[in-house]
Amino acid sequence: MSSTAPIGVFDSGLGGISVVRQIAQDMPHEHVLYFGDSANAPYGTKTPAQVRELSFRIVERFASQGVKAVVIACNTATSAAVNDLRDTYDIPIIGMEPALKVACDRGQGKRQRVIVAATPLTLREHKFAALMERFDQDHTIFKEPCPGLVDVVESGRLADHDLVMHTLHGYFDQYDLSSIDSVVLGCTHFVFYRDYFRELLPDTAAIIDGNEGTVRHLSVVLESLGKLAPETQDGSVTLANSDPSERIAALSQQLLER
């Protein structure tokens, strides 16, 4: 596979565009093919078997396009499908998981109180249970499923301040937020809410997502294989979606440029 080959990135819908933005910023010479599966969104309320089937369909599409790596820009699809995909394809498959370690390490040994906001399936799956096991003895971790936040992005209502804040309050008013050290955004859709979370949370609470770490890992993997794009190459992003409507196309472009 040539170093000039594209990188495939996919998500259950539009959230993974936040990862594409990070790739474009940190790896500006790469060609990125993005596929959002908005016709089947959300993944977070589906069964693991359904998510695996959908994920395989998308990665097979990428394989036919000659990608040099695939980024699963979706915590839910990573939980359900990453191991099976790696067993099937001989290209690097980069998954995502909630950045819980980053949140806990912030305390430098002091007990942290962390809310992990994610989809219901991500929080139910064995992969997250295993991650949480590593930290819940020394830290207080709250799991908060927020499926409504995916719906707001997919419906194009992210700019509706009152709706977004009402939705956030519905999930987070049960907590004493003044005692929370950090909120982990465990779904790529939620990264688009960073400013809203900043408004909701006290200044002392950190807002953490896994996008930067994921892209750093992608870069390290490609460099180790000699597959980083040459610096003479102008990077590009191509957006595709299982929902062919003009609304989704326009919304995808808006989120990319947001």
N, C-alpha and C positions, 0 to 999 in steps of 0.2 A: 504493500500500500504506500503510495507516494506521500511525502510530507505536505504536498499541496492539496491533498484530498480534504473534503469537508469533515466537520464534526457534526454528528446528529444529536439534537437535543429534543426531548419530548416531555410532555406533561399531560395530565388529565384535561387540561384546558389552557387557560391563558397565564396561569401563575408562573410557569417556567420561563416566560419572557423576562422575568426579573433576573434569571440566571443568564440568559442570553445577553442581557445588558452588561452583566458583570464580565462575561467572556469578551465582549466587544471592547470593554474598558481595559481589561488586564491582558488580553491576548489579541491586540488589534490587527494582527496579520492573518488571522484565521478566517476561513469560510465556515459559516454556521448555517445548517439547515434545521429549522425549528418546525416541529409538528405538534400542534395542540389538538387534543381529542375532545373538543367541546361538544360534539354530537353525543358523546357518552359520559360527559361530566354530570355529577362529580364521581370520582373514584372512591372517595372516602366513605361512602355509604354502601358500596358494592361488596360482594364476597371476594375473598382472596383469589378464588378460581377465576372469577370474571375479570379481575384486574390482570391476572397473569395472561389470560387469553388476549386481552386488548393490548398488553405490552408487547407480546410476541408479534402481533400483527404489525405494530409500528416498527419494531426493530428489524423485522424482515424487510419492510419498506426501505429502511435506511441501508441495510446490507445491499439491496439491489441498486442503491445510489452510490455505492462505493465509499461509504464513510470510513474514516480511520479510527474513530472512537464514538461511543454513544454516552451521553450524559442523561441519566434518568432524573430530570429536574422536578421530581415529585417524590416526596417522602413516602406516600402511600404505595406507589408502584414499586419503589425500592423495597419496601417491607415485603410485598407480596411476590415479587418476581425476580429480583436481582440475582439470586443464586442460580435459579434455573436458566436465566439468560446467559450468565457466565459459563455455565456448563454446555451451552448450545453453540455459542458464537466465539470465534477466535480473535475477536477485536476487543480492545479494552472497554469494559462497561463500568462507568463511574456512577455510583449511587449516591443518595443523600440520606442523612438521618438528622433528627433534631440535634442542634448543637449544645447538648446538655453538658458535655465535658467542659466546653468553653465557659458556660455559665457557672459551673461548680468551681472551676479553677480560679475564677475571679477572686474568690475569698481568700486565696493563699493560705488554706488550712482552716479558715473560719467557716463555720456552718452557714450554708446559704439556703435561702428560701426562694424557690424557683417555680414559676408557672410555665408549663410546657403547653402552648396552644397549638393544636394540630387537628387533623381530621379524625373522626371516630375510628376508622380502620387502622391508621398509623398507631394510635394509642392502644389498640387491642392486640396488635400483632406481636408475635414472639420476639421479633427483632428489637422492638422498643422495650419490651419487658426485660430482655437481656441487657440492654443499655442502662435501663433504670436500676437494675440490680447492682450495677457497679458503683452507684452513687447514693442510693437511698438510705444507706446506713449512716452516712456522714452528713447528709443534707436533707432538707425537707422539700419534697418535690410534689407539686400539684399537677395533675393531668386535666386539661380543659379542652374537650372537643368543641370545635367552633365551625360546624358545617355551614352556617349562615354566611360566614365571611367569604367562602368560596362563591356562593350564589351572588353576592353583591358585585364581585369582580366580573363574573361571567355575564351578568345582566347589564353591565356597563354603567352601574350606579355608584362607582367609586367616588365621584365628585359630590355626591349628595351628603353633605356634612352631617345633617340631622339624622339621616338614616344610618350612616356608619356609626355615629356615636351612640345612638340608641341600641344598635346591634351589639356594640362592644360592652356597653353598660349591662346588657342582658346577660352576658357571659361573666363579666368580671366584678360586678358589684357585690358578689357574695364574698369577695376577699377583702381583707384589710390591706389595701395596696400600699399603705405607708410602711408595712413590714416586709414587703417583697423586695428582694435584691435584684431579680432580673426576670424578664419574660422572654422565653425562647419561642421564636416564630418557626414552628415546626411544619410549615406548609409554604411552598414558594408563593402561593397567592397572597399570603399574609404580609410579605415583604412590602407590597404596595401600600400597606396600612401604617408604615413606620411613623409618619407624621401624626397620624391619629392616635397611635399608641403613646407617642410622646405627650400628646395633650391629655390623655387619660391617666398616665402614670406620674408619680412624683419624680422630681429630677434625680433622686437617688437611685432609682431603678434603671438598670440597663436593659436595652432592647437588642436581642442577639439573634442573628440568622446564620444559616450555614452556607450562604452563596459564595462568599469570598473564599472560605476554606475549600469548598468543592472545586472552584475554578483553580485554586492553587494546586490541588491534588491532580487535576486534569493536566495542568502544565507540567508537573513533575513526571507524570506517567508518560506523556508524549515526548518529553525531553529524553527520558531514559531509553526510549525506543528510537530516538533519532527522527521523530516525526513532527517536531514543531515546524510550523510554516516558516518559510524563509522570510527574512525581514524586508525583502524586496517586494513581497506580495501585499497587495491591498486587500484588507479583510472585507467581508461582506456578510449580510444576514438575509436569508430567504425564509419567509414566513409561510407556513401552510397549515391547514386545519381541516378536520373531518367535517366541520360545519362550513359549507361553501358560501354562506350568506355574506352579503356585502357588509352587514352590521358587524359580524365577527372579524372580517378582514380589516375594517376601519378601526375597530376597537383594538385589535392586535397591534396595528401600527401606532396608535395613540399610546399604548402601554410601552412599546419599545422606545418611543420618543419622550416619555413622561419625565 
